[in-house]
Each structure stands twice: as structure tokens, then as C-alpha cells.
């Protein structure tokens, strides 16, 4: 029977494996769950970085003279 979720095989250097193993034991979860959670966190961090870059670019291009007032937007 095929797995419900896609699987990924990952090769880790021993110090990294030991760190993930330690985290998994501390949290009382499987290695697979620990790695999944770490990947989720990493993706969220990357998204935050990308959104911060976007916000910074928009902030640099912001011109108050071209901005809409609250009244203009919401009537």
C-alpha cells in the first residue's frame, strides 16, 4: 500500500544527524517528524526573509505624494 504522504530520502553528515536525533528525543517525536518540522520552520523563515525584502523594496519606492488617503480608499 503506497504511503499517504510523499517520501524524501536525505543524507546527513553525522553531526547534523546527531543534532536532529537529539531534538527528536527531546521532543518525543520520530526522526521523520523532527526533520519535517525543521523543514517547515526553514521554509517559514525563508518566506519571512522574502517578504521583508519585498517590503523594503516597496518602502524605498514609496512616495507620499502618490499615496491614497484613508478617505480615498474607504470613502
CHARMM internal coordinates of N, CA and C (Angstrom, degrees):
IC EDIT
DIST 1 N 1 CA 1.4492
DIST 1 CA 1 C 1.5281
ANGL 1 N 1 CA 1 C 109.31
DIST 1 C 2 N 1.3431
ANGL 1 CA 1 C 2 N 118.26
DIHE 1 N 1 CA 1 C 2 N 127.63
DIST 2 N 2 CA 1.4609
ANGL 1 C 2 N 2 CA 120.52
DIHE 1 CA 1 C 2 N 2 CA -177.69
DIST 2 CA 2 C 1.5298
ANGL 2 N 2 CA 2 C 110.91
DIHE 1 C 2 N 2 CA 2 C -68.24
DIST 2 C 3 N 1.3250
ANGL 2 CA 2 C 3 N 114.27
DIHE 2 N 2 CA 2 C 3 N 152.89
DIST 3 N 3 CA 1.4639
ANGL 2 C 3 N 3 CA 120.50
DIHE 2 CA 2 C 3 N 3 CA 178.66
DIST 3 CA 3 C 1.5248
ANGL 3 N 3 CA 3 C 110.22
DIHE 2 C 3 N 3 CA 3 C -67.65
DIST 3 C 4 N 1.3050
ANGL 3 CA 3 C 4 N 114.88
DIHE 3 N 3 CA 3 C 4 N 149.71
DIST 4 N 4 CA 1.4704
ANGL 3 C 4 N 4 CA 120.32
DIHE 3 CA 3 C 4 N 4 CA -179.88
DIST 4 CA 4 C 1.5273
ANGL 4 N 4 CA 4 C 110.91
DIHE 3 C 4 N 4 CA 4 C -68.98
DIST 4 C 5 N 1.3294
ANGL 4 CA 4 C 5 N 117.10
DIHE 4 N 4 CA 4 C 5 N -39.63
DIST 5 N 5 CA 1.4642
ANGL 4 C 5 N 5 CA 122.13
DIHE 4 CA 4 C 5 N 5 CA -179.52
DIST 5 CA 5 C 1.5199
ANGL 5 N 5 CA 5 C 110.25
DIHE 4 C 5 N 5 CA 5 C -109.60
DIST 5 C 6 N 1.3257
ANGL 5 CA 5 C 6 N 117.58
DIHE 5 N 5 CA 5 C 6 N 149.70
DIST 6 N 6 CA 1.4697
ANGL 5 C 6 N 6 CA 119.87
DIHE 5 CA 5 C 6 N 6 CA 176.87
DIST 6 CA 6 C 1.5289
ANGL 6 N 6 CA 6 C 110.75
DIHE 5 C 6 N 6 CA 6 C -61.02
DIST 6 C 7 N 1.2944
ANGL 6 CA 6 C 7 N 116.13
DIHE 6 N 6 CA 6 C 7 N 151.31
DIST 7 N 7 CA 1.4658
ANGL 6 C 7 N 7 CA 122.08
DIHE 6 CA 6 C 7 N 7 CA -178.69
DIST 7 CA 7 C 1.5180
ANGL 7 N 7 CA 7 C 109.40
DIHE 6 C 7 N 7 CA 7 C -113.33
DIST 7 C 8 N 1.3293
ANGL 7 CA 7 C 8 N 115.16
DIHE 7 N 7 CA 7 C 8 N 150.68
DIST 8 N 8 CA 1.4608
ANGL 7 C 8 N 8 CA 122.08
DIHE 7 CA 7 C 8 N 8 CA 176.75
DIST 8 CA 8 C 1.5239
ANGL 8 N 8 CA 8 C 107.71
DIHE 7 C 8 N 8 CA 8 C -134.57
DIST 8 C 9 N 1.3138
ANGL 8 CA 8 C 9 N 116.46
DIHE 8 N 8 CA 8 C 9 N 132.95
DIST 9 N 9 CA 1.4602
ANGL 8 C 9 N 9 CA 120.64
DIHE 8 CA 8 C 9 N 9 CA 173.58
DIST 9 CA 9 C 1.5170
ANGL 9 N 9 CA 9 C 108.13
DIHE 8 C 9 N 9 CA 9 C -96.95
DIST 9 C 10 N 1.3131
ANGL 9 CA 9 C 10 N 116.26
DIHE 9 N 9 CA 9 C 10 N 131.85
DIST 10 N 10 CA 1.4626
ANGL 9 C 10 N 10 CA 121.41
DIHE 9 CA 9 C 10 N 10 CA -177.91
DIST 10 CA 10 C 1.5219
ANGL 10 N 10 CA 10 C 108.83
DIHE 9 C 10 N 10 CA 10 C -127.96
DIST 10 C 11 N 1.3187
ANGL 10 CA 10 C 11 N 115.99
DIHE 10 N 10 CA 10 C 11 N 137.24
DIST 11 N 11 CA 1.4511
ANGL 10 C 11 N 11 CA 121.18
DIHE 10 CA 10 C 11 N 11 CA 175.95
DIST 11 CA 11 C 1.5271
ANGL 11 N 11 CA 11 C 107.51
DIHE 10 C 11 N 11 CA 11 C -104.69
DIST 11 C 12 N 1.3378
ANGL 11 CA 11 C 12 N 116.67
DIHE 11 N 11 CA 11 C 12 N 124.57
DIST 12 N 12 CA 1.4555
ANGL 11 C 12 N 12 CA 121.93
DIHE 11 CA 11 C 12 N 12 CA -178.53
DIST 12 CA 12 C 1.5236
ANGL 12 N 12 CA 12 C 110.40
DIHE 11 C 12 N 12 CA 12 C -115.98
DIST 12 C 13 N 1.3212
ANGL 12 CA 12 C 13 N 115.52
DIHE 12 N 12 CA 12 C 13 N 145.95
DIST 13 N 13 CA 1.4575
ANGL 12 C 13 N 13 CA 119.35
DIHE 12 CA 12 C 13 N 13 CA 171.34
DIST 13 CA 13 C 1.5293
ANGL 13 N 13 CA 13 C 107.11
DIHE 12 C 13 N 13 CA 13 C -67.24
DIST 13 C 14 N 1.3224
ANGL 13 CA 13 C 14 N 117.61
DIHE 13 N 13 CA 13 C 14 N 153.37
DIST 14 N 14 CA 1.4582
ANGL 13 C 14 N 14 CA 121.93
DIHE 13 CA 13 C 14 N 14 CA -174.69
DIST 14 CA 14 C 1.5371
ANGL 14 N 14 CA 14 C 113.20
DIHE 13 C 14 N 14 CA 14 C -55.49
DIST 14 C 15 N 1.3387
ANGL 14 CA 14 C 15 N 120.53
DIHE 14 N 14 CA 14 C 15 N -44.71
DIST 15 N 15 CA 1.4757
ANGL 14 C 15 N 15 CA 118.35
DIHE 14 CA 14 C 15 N 15 CA 179.63
DIST 15 CA 15 C 1.5365
ANGL 15 N 15 CA 15 C 112.42
DIHE 14 C 15 N 15 CA 15 C -62.08
DIST 15 C 16 N 1.3064
ANGL 15 CA 15 C 16 N 117.02
DIHE 15 N 15 CA 15 C 16 N -36.78
DIST 16 N 16 CA 1.4641
ANGL 15 C 16 N 16 CA 120.85
DIHE 15 CA 15 C 16 N 16 CA 178.74
DIST 16 CA 16 C 1.5251
ANGL 16 N 16 CA 16 C 110.20
DIHE 15 C 16 N 16 CA 16 C -70.28
DIST 16 C 17 N 1.3150
ANGL 16 CA 16 C 17 N 116.50
DIHE 16 N 16 CA 16 C 17 N -42.71
DIST 17 N 17 CA 1.4627
ANGL 16 C 17 N 17 CA 120.68
DIHE 16 CA 16 C 17 N 17 CA 176.76
DIST 17 CA 17 C 1.5247
ANGL 17 N 17 CA 17 C 110.64
DIHE 16 C 17 N 17 CA 17 C -58.76
DIST 17 C 18 N 1.3157
ANGL 17 CA 17 C 18 N 116.39
DIHE 17 N 17 CA 17 C 18 N -45.41
DIST 18 N 18 CA 1.4634
ANGL 17 C 18 N 18 CA 120.74
DIHE 17 CA 17 C 18 N 18 CA -179.26
DIST 18 CA 18 C 1.5266
ANGL 18 N 18 CA 18 C 111.16
DIHE 17 C 18 N 18 CA 18 C -63.51
DIST 18 C 19 N 1.3232
ANGL 18 CA 18 C 19 N 117.01
DIHE 18 N 18 CA 18 C 19 N -38.12
DIST 19 N 19 CA 1.4640
ANGL 18 C 19 N 19 CA 120.64
DIHE 18 CA 18 C 19 N 19 CA 178.65
DIST 19 CA 19 C 1.5266
ANGL 19 N 19 CA 19 C 110.68
DIHE 18 C 19 N 19 CA 19 C -65.34
DIST 19 C 20 N 1.3193
ANGL 19 CA 19 C 20 N 117.04
DIHE 19 N 19 CA 19 C 20 N -43.87
DIST 20 N 20 CA 1.4678
ANGL 19 C 20 N 20 CA 120.88
DIHE 19 CA 19 C 20 N 20 CA 179.38
DIST 20 CA 20 C 1.5303
ANGL 20 N 20 CA 20 C 109.46
DIHE 19 C 20 N 20 CA 20 C -67.42
DIST 20 C 21 N 1.2966
ANGL 20 CA 20 C 21 N 117.03
DIHE 20 N 20 CA 20 C 21 N -40.68
DIST 21 N 21 CA 1.4617
ANGL 20 C 21 N 21 CA 121.17
DIHE 20 CA 20 C 21 N 21 CA 178.52
DIST 21 CA 21 C 1.5276
ANGL 21 N 21 CA 21 C 110.17
DIHE 20 C 21 N 21 CA 21 C -60.96
DIST 21 C 22 N 1.3188
ANGL 21 CA 21 C 22 N 116.90
DIHE 21 N 21 CA 21 C 22 N -43.02
DIST 22 N 22 CA 1.4605
ANGL 21 C 22 N 22 CA 121.58
DIHE 21 CA 21 C 22 N 22 CA 179.05
DIST 22 CA 22 C 1.5385
ANGL 22 N 22 CA 22 C 110.74
DIHE 21 C 22 N 22 CA 22 C -62.73
DIST 22 C 23 N 1.3505
ANGL 22 CA 22 C 23 N 115.93
DIHE 22 N 22 CA 22 C 23 N -44.59
DIST 23 N 23 CA 1.4637
ANGL 22 C 23 N 23 CA 119.91
DIHE 22 CA 22 C 23 N 23 CA 177.48
DIST 23 CA 23 C 1.5245
ANGL 23 N 23 CA 23 C 111.46
DIHE 22 C 23 N 23 CA 23 C -60.49
DIST 23 C 24 N 1.3101
ANGL 23 CA 23 C 24 N 116.00
DIHE 23 N 23 CA 23 C 24 N -44.44
DIST 24 N 24 CA 1.4689
ANGL 23 C 24 N 24 CA 120.44
DIHE 23 CA 23 C 24 N 24 CA -179.32
DIST 24 CA 24 C 1.5307
ANGL 24 N 24 CA 24 C 110.43
DIHE 23 C 24 N 24 CA 24 C -60.59
DIST 24 C 25 N 1.3115
ANGL 24 CA 24 C 25 N 116.82
DIHE 24 N 24 CA 24 C 25 N -43.92
DIST 25 N 25 CA 1.4713
ANGL 24 C 25 N 25 CA 120.33
DIHE 24 CA 24 C 25 N 25 CA 179.98
DIST 25 CA 25 C 1.5273
ANGL 25 N 25 CA 25 C 110.75
DIHE 24 C 25 N 25 CA 25 C -65.87
DIST 25 C 26 N 1.3447
ANGL 25 CA 25 C 26 N 116.77
DIHE 25 N 25 CA 25 C 26 N -41.45
DIST 26 N 26 CA 1.4646
ANGL 25 C 26 N 26 CA 120.13
DIHE 25 CA 25 C 26 N 26 CA 179.14
DIST 26 CA 26 C 1.5228
ANGL 26 N 26 CA 26 C 111.67
DIHE 25 C 26 N 26 CA 26 C -62.44
DIST 26 C 27 N 1.3157
ANGL 26 CA 26 C 27 N 116.46
DIHE 26 N 26 CA 26 C 27 N -36.89
DIST 27 N 27 CA 1.4649
ANGL 26 C 27 N 27 CA 121.39
DIHE 26 CA 26 C 27 N 27 CA -178.28
DIST 27 CA 27 C 1.5216
ANGL 27 N 27 CA 27 C 112.76
DIHE 26 C 27 N 27 CA 27 C -89.36
DIST 27 C 28 N 1.3146
ANGL 27 CA 27 C 28 N 116.80
DIHE 27 N 27 CA 27 C 28 N -8.26
DIST 28 N 28 CA 1.4617
ANGL 27 C 28 N 28 CA 120.76
DIHE 27 CA 27 C 28 N 28 CA 179.33
DIST 28 CA 28 C 1.5179
ANGL 28 N 28 CA 28 C 113.13
DIHE 27 C 28 N 28 CA 28 C 69.21
DIST 28 C 29 N 1.3291
ANGL 28 CA 28 C 29 N 116.31
DIHE 28 N 28 CA 28 C 29 N 35.69
DIST 29 N 29 CA 1.4611
ANGL 28 C 29 N 29 CA 121.07
DIHE 28 CA 28 C 29 N 29 CA -179.99
DIST 29 CA 29 C 1.5260
ANGL 29 N 29 CA 29 C 109.46
DIHE 28 C 29 N 29 CA 29 C -125.16
DIST 29 C 30 N 1.3196
ANGL 29 CA 29 C 30 N 115.39
DIHE 29 N 29 CA 29 C 30 N 168.71
DIST 30 N 30 CA 1.4647
ANGL 29 C 30 N 30 CA 120.01
DIHE 29 CA 29 C 30 N 30 CA 178.11
DIST 30 CA 30 C 1.5255
ANGL 30 N 30 CA 30 C 110.30
DIHE 29 C 30 N 30 CA 30 C -73.46
DIST 30 C 31 N 1.3195
ANGL 30 CA 30 C 31 N 115.18
DIHE 30 N 30 CA 30 C 31 N 162.17
DIST 31 N 31 CA 1.4673
ANGL 30 C 31 N 31 CA 119.91
DIHE 30 CA 30 C 31 N 31 CA 174.91
DIST 31 CA 31 C 1.5292
ANGL 31 N 31 CA 31 C 110.67
DIHE 30 C 31 N 31 CA 31 C -57.71
DIST 31 C 32 N 1.3163
ANGL 31 CA 31 C 32 N 115.81
DIHE 31 N 31 CA 31 C 32 N -41.98
DIST 32 N 32 CA 1.4590
ANGL 31 C 32 N 32 CA 120.98
DIHE 31 CA 31 C 32 N 32 CA -179.39
DIST 32 CA 32 C 1.5240
ANGL 32 N 32 CA 32 C 110.87
DIHE 31 C 32 N 32 CA 32 C -59.45
DIST 32 C 33 N 1.3184
ANGL 32 CA 32 C 33 N 116.91
DIHE 32 N 32 CA 32 C 33 N -45.11
DIST 33 N 33 CA 1.4618
ANGL 32 C 33 N 33 CA 120.91
DIHE 32 CA 32 C 33 N 33 CA -179.78
DIST 33 CA 33 C 1.5274
ANGL 33 N 33 CA 33 C 110.58
DIHE 32 C 33 N 33 CA 33 C -66.37
DIST 33 C 34 N 1.3264
ANGL 33 CA 33 C 34 N 116.83
DIHE 33 N 33 CA 33 C 34 N -40.78
DIST 34 N 34 CA 1.4626
ANGL 33 C 34 N 34 CA 120.16
DIHE 33 CA 33 C 34 N 34 CA 179.02
DIST 34 CA 34 C 1.5272
ANGL 34 N 34 CA 34 C 110.62
DIHE 33 C 34 N 34 CA 34 C -62.06
DIST 34 C 35 N 1.3288
ANGL 34 CA 34 C 35 N 116.91
DIHE 34 N 34 CA 34 C 35 N -44.78
DIST 35 N 35 CA 1.4682
ANGL 34 C 35 N 35 CA 120.19
DIHE 34 CA 34 C 35 N 35 CA 179.39
DIST 35 CA 35 C 1.5227
ANGL 35 N 35 CA 35 C 110.24
DIHE 34 C 35 N 35 CA 35 C -65.23
DIST 35 C 36 N 1.3320
ANGL 35 CA 35 C 36 N 117.64
DIHE 35 N 35 CA 35 C 36 N -42.71
DIST 36 N 36 CA 1.4684
ANGL 35 C 36 N 36 CA 120.98
DIHE 35 CA 35 C 36 N 36 CA 177.99
DIST 36 CA 36 C 1.5231
ANGL 36 N 36 CA 36 C 110.93
DIHE 35 C 36 N 36 CA 36 C -57.69
DIST 36 C 37 N 1.3424
ANGL 36 CA 36 C 37 N 116.57
DIHE 36 N 36 CA 36 C 37 N -45.99
DIST 37 N 37 CA 1.4608
ANGL 36 C 37 N 37 CA 120.38
DIHE 36 CA 36 C 37 N 37 CA -179.21
DIST 37 CA 37 C 1.5227
ANGL 37 N 37 CA 37 C 111.96
DIHE 36 C 37 N 37 CA 37 C -65.31
DIST 37 C 38 N 1.3275
ANGL 37 CA 37 C 38 N 116.86
DIHE 37 N 37 CA 37 C 38 N -38.19
DIST 38 N 38 CA 1.4652
ANGL 37 C 38 N 38 CA 120.48
DIHE 37 CA 37 C 38 N 38 CA 177.69
DIST 38 CA 38 C 1.5230
ANGL 38 N 38 CA 38 C 111.17
DIHE 37 C 38 N 38 CA 38 C -65.84
DIST 38 C 39 N 1.3241
ANGL 38 CA 38 C 39 N 117.10
DIHE 38 N 38 CA 38 C 39 N -39.52
DIST 39 N 39 CA 1.4685
ANGL 38 C 39 N 39 CA 120.61
DIHE 38 CA 38 C 39 N 39 CA 177.49
DIST 39 CA 39 C 1.5307
ANGL 39 N 39 CA 39 C 110.05
DIHE 38 C 39 N 39 CA 39 C -64.44
DIST 39 C 40 N 1.3243
ANGL 39 CA 39 C 40 N 117.18
DIHE 39 N 39 CA 39 C 40 N -42.79
DIST 40 N 40 CA 1.4701
ANGL 39 C 40 N 40 CA 120.53
DIHE 39 CA 39 C 40 N 40 CA 177.28
DIST 40 CA 40 C 1.5266
ANGL 40 N 40 CA 40 C 111.00
DIHE 39 C 40 N 40 CA 40 C -58.34
DIST 40 C 41 N 1.3438
ANGL 40 CA 40 C 41 N 116.17
DIHE 40 N 40 CA 40 C 41 N -46.16
DIST 41 N 41 CA 1.4626
ANGL 40 C 41 N 41 CA 120.58
DIHE 40 CA 40 C 41 N 41 CA 179.15
DIST 41 CA 41 C 1.5206
ANGL 41 N 41 CA 41 C 111.14
DIHE 40 C 41 N 41 CA 41 C -61.06
DIST 41 C 42 N 1.3207
ANGL 41 CA 41 C 42 N 116.50
DIHE 41 N 41 CA 41 C 42 N -42.87
DIST 42 N 42 CA 1.4588
ANGL 41 C 42 N 42 CA 120.63
DIHE 41 CA 41 C 42 N 42 CA -179.52
DIST 42 CA 42 C 1.5286
ANGL 42 N 42 CA 42 C 110.92
DIHE 41 C 42 N 42 CA 42 C -62.50
DIST 42 C 43 N 1.3194
ANGL 42 CA 42 C 43 N 116.96
DIHE 42 N 42 CA 42 C 43 N -41.47
DIST 43 N 43 CA 1.4676
ANGL 42 C 43 N 43 CA 120.87
DIHE 42 CA 42 C 43 N 43 CA 179.44
DIST 43 CA 43 C 1.5294
ANGL 43 N 43 CA 43 C 109.94
DIHE 42 C 43 N 43 CA 43 C -65.58
DIST 43 C 44 N 1.3389
ANGL 43 CA 43 C 44 N 117.26
DIHE 43 N 43 CA 43 C 44 N -41.88
DIST 44 N 44 CA 1.4641
ANGL 43 C 44 N 44 CA 120.17
DIHE 43 CA 43 C 44 N 44 CA 178.04
DIST 44 CA 44 C 1.5304
ANGL 44 N 44 CA 44 C 111.17
DIHE 43 C 44 N 44 CA 44 C -61.75
DIST 44 C 45 N 1.3261
ANGL 44 CA 44 C 45 N 116.42
DIHE 44 N 44 CA 44 C 45 N -41.04
DIST 45 N 45 CA 1.4659
ANGL 44 C 45 N 45 CA 120.41
DIHE 44 CA 44 C 45 N 45 CA 178.29
DIST 45 CA 45 C 1.5203
ANGL 45 N 45 CA 45 C 110.42
DIHE 44 C 45 N 45 CA 45 C -63.22
DIST 45 C 46 N 1.3396
ANGL 45 CA 45 C 46 N 116.79
DIHE 45 N 45 CA 45 C 46 N -44.60
DIST 46 N 46 CA 1.4737
ANGL 45 C 46 N 46 CA 120.03
DIHE 45 CA 45 C 46 N 46 CA 178.72
DIST 46 CA 46 C 1.5185
ANGL 46 N 46 CA 46 C 110.98
DIHE 45 C 46 N 46 CA 46 C -62.33
DIST 46 C 47 N 1.3460
ANGL 46 CA 46 C 47 N 117.46
DIHE 46 N 46 CA 46 C 47 N -40.08
DIST 47 N 47 CA 1.4649
ANGL 46 C 47 N 47 CA 120.53
DIHE 46 CA 46 C 47 N 47 CA 177.34
DIST 47 CA 47 C 1.5234
ANGL 47 N 47 CA 47 C 110.47
DIHE 46 C 47 N 47 CA 47 C -62.67
DIST 47 C 48 N 1.3350
ANGL 47 CA 47 C 48 N 116.95
DIHE 47 N 47 CA 47 C 48 N -42.37
DIST 48 N 48 CA 1.4679
ANGL 47 C 48 N 48 CA 120.67
DIHE 47 CA 47 C 48 N 48 CA 178.09
DIST 48 CA 48 C 1.5232
ANGL 48 N 48 CA 48 C 111.19
DIHE 47 C 48 N 48 CA 48 C -60.95
DIST 48 C 49 N 1.3245
ANGL 48 CA 48 C 49 N 116.46
DIHE 48 N 48 CA 48 C 49 N -41.46
DIST 49 N 49 CA 1.4666
ANGL 48 C 49 N 49 CA 120.74
DIHE 48 CA 48 C 49 N 49 CA 178.89
DIST 49 CA 49 C 1.5227
ANGL 49 N 49 CA 49 C 110.11
DIHE 48 C 49 N 49 CA 49 C -63.64
DIST 49 C 50 N 1.3271
ANGL 49 CA 49 C 50 N 116.58
DIHE 49 N 49 CA 49 C 50 N -45.18
DIST 50 N 50 CA 1.4680
ANGL 49 C 50 N 50 CA 120.40
DIHE 49 CA 49 C 50 N 50 CA 179.62
DIST 50 CA 50 C 1.5236
ANGL 50 N 50 CA 50 C 111.52
DIHE 49 C 50 N 50 CA 50 C -63.50
DIST 50 C 51 N 1.3348
ANGL 50 CA 50 C 51 N 117.58
DIHE 50 N 50 CA 50 C 51 N -41.46
DIST 51 N 51 CA 1.4647
ANGL 50 C 51 N 51 CA 120.61
DIHE 50 CA 50 C 51 N 51 CA 178.61
DIST 51 CA 51 C 1.5235
ANGL 51 N 51 CA 51 C 111.19
DIHE 50 C 51 N 51 CA 51 C -66.79
DIST 51 C 52 N 1.3286
ANGL 51 CA 51 C 52 N 117.14
DIHE 51 N 51 CA 51 C 52 N -36.46
DIST 52 N 52 CA 1.4657
ANGL 51 C 52 N 52 CA 120.49
DIHE 51 CA 51 C 52 N 52 CA 177.23
DIST 52 CA 52 C 1.5296
ANGL 52 N 52 CA 52 C 110.50
DIHE 51 C 52 N 52 CA 52 C -64.47
DIST 52 C 53 N 1.3298
ANGL 52 CA 52 C 53 N 116.73
DIHE 52 N 52 CA 52 C 53 N -40.26
DIST 53 N 53 CA 1.4673
ANGL 52 C 53 N 53 CA 120.36
DIHE 52 CA 52 C 53 N 53 CA 177.13
DIST 53 CA 53 C 1.5307
ANGL 53 N 53 CA 53 C 110.89
DIHE 52 C 53 N 53 CA 53 C -63.21
DIST 53 C 54 N 1.3289
ANGL 53 CA 53 C 54 N 116.26
DIHE 53 N 53 CA 53 C 54 N -42.40
DIST 54 N 54 CA 1.4524
ANGL 53 C 54 N 54 CA 120.94
DIHE 53 CA 53 C 54 N 54 CA 178.47
DIST 54 CA 54 C 1.5280
ANGL 54 N 54 CA 54 C 110.15
DIHE 53 C 54 N 54 CA 54 C -62.56
DIST 54 C 55 N 1.3272
ANGL 54 CA 54 C 55 N 116.68
DIHE 54 N 54 CA 54 C 55 N -45.42
DIST 55 N 55 CA 1.4664
ANGL 54 C 55 N 55 CA 120.80
DIHE 54 CA 54 C 55 N 55 CA 179.95
DIST 55 CA 55 C 1.5240
ANGL 55 N 55 CA 55 C 110.68
DIHE 54 C 55 N 55 CA 55 C -62.62
DIST 55 C 56 N 1.3265
ANGL 55 CA 55 C 56 N 116.97
DIHE 55 N 55 CA 55 C 56 N -40.06
DIST 56 N 56 CA 1.4649
ANGL 55 C 56 N 56 CA 120.88
DIHE 55 CA 55 C 56 N 56 CA 179.23
DIST 56 CA 56 C 1.5214
ANGL 56 N 56 CA 56 C 110.78
DIHE 55 C 56 N 56 CA 56 C -63.98
DIST 56 C 57 N 1.3158
ANGL 56 CA 56 C 57 N 116.74
DIHE 56 N 56 CA 56 C 57 N -42.19
DIST 57 N 57 CA 1.4682
ANGL 56 C 57 N 57 CA 120.78
DIHE 56 CA 56 C 57 N 57 CA 179.17
DIST 57 CA 57 C 1.5280
ANGL 57 N 57 CA 57 C 110.17
DIHE 56 C 57 N 57 CA 57 C -64.81
DIST 57 C 58 N 1.3220
ANGL 57 CA 57 C 58 N 116.95
DIHE 57 N 57 CA 57 C 58 N -41.98
DIST 58 N 58 CA 1.4725
ANGL 57 C 58 N 58 CA 120.39
DIHE 57 CA 57 C 58 N 58 CA 178.99
DIST 58 CA 58 C 1.5243
ANGL 58 N 58 CA 58 C 110.38
DIHE 57 C 58 N 58 CA 58 C -66.45
DIST 58 C 59 N 1.3226
ANGL 58 CA 58 C 59 N 116.74
DIHE 58 N 58 CA 58 C 59 N -37.44
DIST 59 N 59 CA 1.4631
ANGL 58 C 59 N 59 CA 120.78
DIHE 58 CA 58 C 59 N 59 CA 179.32
DIST 59 CA 59 C 1.5260
ANGL 59 N 59 CA 59 C 110.88
DIHE 58 C 59 N 59 CA 59 C -64.38
DIST 59 C 60 N 1.3235
ANGL 59 CA 59 C 60 N 116.53
DIHE 59 N 59 CA 59 C 60 N -39.12
DIST 60 N 60 CA 1.4632
ANGL 59 C 60 N 60 CA 120.50
DIHE 59 CA 59 C 60 N 60 CA 179.66
DIST 60 CA 60 C 1.5286
ANGL 60 N 60 CA 60 C 111.48
DIHE 59 C 60 N 60 CA 60 C -67.58
DIST 60 C 61 N 1.3286
ANGL 60 CA 60 C 61 N 116.73
DIHE 60 N 60 CA 60 C 61 N -31.66
DIST 61 N 61 CA 1.4640
ANGL 60 C 61 N 61 CA 119.54
DIHE 60 CA 60 C 61 N 61 CA -177.73
DIST 61 CA 61 C 1.5320
ANGL 61 N 61 CA 61 C 112.61
DIHE 60 C 61 N 61 CA 61 C -92.37
DIST 61 C 62 N 1.3305
ANGL 61 CA 61 C 62 N 117.25
DIHE 61 N 61 CA 61 C 62 N -1.32
DIST 62 N 62 CA 1.4617
ANGL 61 C 62 N 62 CA 121.23
DIHE 61 CA 61 C 62 N 62 CA -177.86
DIST 62 CA 62 C 1.5283
ANGL 62 N 62 CA 62 C 111.14
DIHE 61 C 62 N 62 CA 62 C -67.84
DIST 62 C 63 N 1.3164
ANGL 62 CA 62 C 63 N 115.11
DIHE 62 N 62 CA 62 C 63 N 131.76
DIST 63 N 63 CA 1.4729
ANGL 62 C 63 N 63 CA 121.57
DIHE 62 CA 62 C 63 N 63 CA 175.88
DIST 63 CA 63 C 1.5252
ANGL 63 N 63 CA 63 C 107.48
DIHE 62 C 63 N 63 CA 63 C -126.53
DIST 63 C 64 N 1.3166
ANGL 63 CA 63 C 64 N 115.60
DIHE 63 N 63 CA 63 C 64 N 115.26
DIST 64 N 64 CA 1.4622
ANGL 63 C 64 N 64 CA 120.27
DIHE 63 CA 63 C 64 N 64 CA -178.04
DIST 64 CA 64 C 1.5262
ANGL 64 N 64 CA 64 C 111.31
DIHE 63 C 64 N 64 CA 64 C -57.31
DIST 64 C 65 N 1.3142
ANGL 64 CA 64 C 65 N 116.65
DIHE 64 N 64 CA 64 C 65 N -33.62
DIST 65 N 65 CA 1.4701
ANGL 64 C 65 N 65 CA 120.30
DIHE 64 CA 64 C 65 N 65 CA -179.01
DIST 65 CA 65 C 1.5318
ANGL 65 N 65 CA 65 C 112.09
DIHE 64 C 65 N 65 CA 65 C -64.82
DIST 65 C 66 N 1.3270
ANGL 65 CA 65 C 66 N 117.09
DIHE 65 N 65 CA 65 C 66 N -23.78
DIST 66 N 66 CA 1.4656
ANGL 65 C 66 N 66 CA 120.61
DIHE 65 CA 65 C 66 N 66 CA -179.56
DIST 66 CA 66 C 1.5252
ANGL 66 N 66 CA 66 C 112.29
DIHE 65 C 66 N 66 CA 66 C -100.17
DIST 66 C 67 N 1.3343
ANGL 66 CA 66 C 67 N 117.10
DIHE 66 N 66 CA 66 C 67 N -4.09
DIST 67 N 67 CA 1.4645
ANGL 66 C 67 N 67 CA 121.33
DIHE 66 CA 66 C 67 N 67 CA -176.70
DIST 67 CA 67 C 1.5211
ANGL 67 N 67 CA 67 C 110.68
DIHE 66 C 67 N 67 CA 67 C -75.43
DIST 67 C 68 N 1.3208
ANGL 67 CA 67 C 68 N 115.53
DIHE 67 N 67 CA 67 C 68 N 149.29
DIST 68 N 68 CA 1.4554
ANGL 67 C 68 N 68 CA 121.82
DIHE 67 CA 67 C 68 N 68 CA 175.76
DIST 68 CA 68 C 1.5239
ANGL 68 N 68 CA 68 C 109.39
DIHE 67 C 68 N 68 CA 68 C -88.64
DIST 68 C 69 N 1.3181
ANGL 68 CA 68 C 69 N 115.90
DIHE 68 N 68 CA 68 C 69 N 143.58
DIST 69 N 69 CA 1.4628
ANGL 68 C 69 N 69 CA 119.72
DIHE 68 CA 68 C 69 N 69 CA 177.42
DIST 69 CA 69 C 1.5303
ANGL 69 N 69 CA 69 C 109.25
DIHE 68 C 69 N 69 CA 69 C -80.63
DIST 69 C 70 N 1.3146
ANGL 69 CA 69 C 70 N 115.26
DIHE 69 N 69 CA 69 C 70 N 167.07
DIST 70 N 70 CA 1.4645
ANGL 69 C 70 N 70 CA 120.38
DIHE 69 CA 69 C 70 N 70 CA 176.07
DIST 70 CA 70 C 1.5278
ANGL 70 N 70 CA 70 C 110.47
DIHE 69 C 70 N 70 CA 70 C -57.59
DIST 70 C 71 N 1.3046
ANGL 70 CA 70 C 71 N 114.94
DIHE 70 N 70 CA 70 C 71 N -42.97
DIST 71 N 71 CA 1.4748
ANGL 70 C 71 N 71 CA 120.08
DIHE 70 CA 70 C 71 N 71 CA -179.48
DIST 71 CA 71 C 1.5308
ANGL 71 N 71 CA 71 C 111.02
DIHE 70 C 71 N 71 CA 71 C -63.12
DIST 71 C 72 N 1.3401
ANGL 71 CA 71 C 72 N 116.92
DIHE 71 N 71 CA 71 C 72 N -41.08
DIST 72 N 72 CA 1.4736
ANGL 71 C 72 N 72 CA 120.69
DIHE 71 CA 71 C 72 N 72 CA 179.26
DIST 72 CA 72 C 1.5305
ANGL 72 N 72 CA 72 C 110.94
DIHE 71 C 72 N 72 CA 72 C -61.87
DIST 72 C 73 N 1.3097
ANGL 72 CA 72 C 73 N 116.14
DIHE 72 N 72 CA 72 C 73 N -38.85
DIST 73 N 73 CA 1.4644
ANGL 72 C 73 N 73 CA 120.66
DIHE 72 CA 72 C 73 N 73 CA -176.26
DIST 73 CA 73 C 1.5268
ANGL 73 N 73 CA 73 C 111.61
DIHE 72 C 73 N 73 CA 73 C -78.65
DIST 73 C 74 N 1.3119
ANGL 73 CA 73 C 74 N 117.22
DIHE 73 N 73 CA 73 C 74 N -46.93
DIST 74 N 74 CA 1.4593
ANGL 73 C 74 N 74 CA 121.63
DIHE 73 CA 73 C 74 N 74 CA -171.31
DIST 74 CA 74 C 1.5206
ANGL 74 N 74 CA 74 C 114.36
DIHE 73 C 74 N 74 CA 74 C -103.86
DIST 74 C 75 N 1.3384
ANGL 74 CA 74 C 75 N 116.08
DIHE 74 N 74 CA 74 C 75 N -1.92
DIST 75 N 75 CA 1.4642
ANGL 74 C 75 N 75 CA 120.19
DIHE 74 CA 74 C 75 N 75 CA 174.46
DIST 75 CA 75 C 1.4540
ANGL 75 N 75 CA 75 C 112.23
DIHE 74 C 75 N 75 CA 75 C 77.72
END
COOR INIT
IC SEED 1 N 1 CA 1 C
IC BUILD
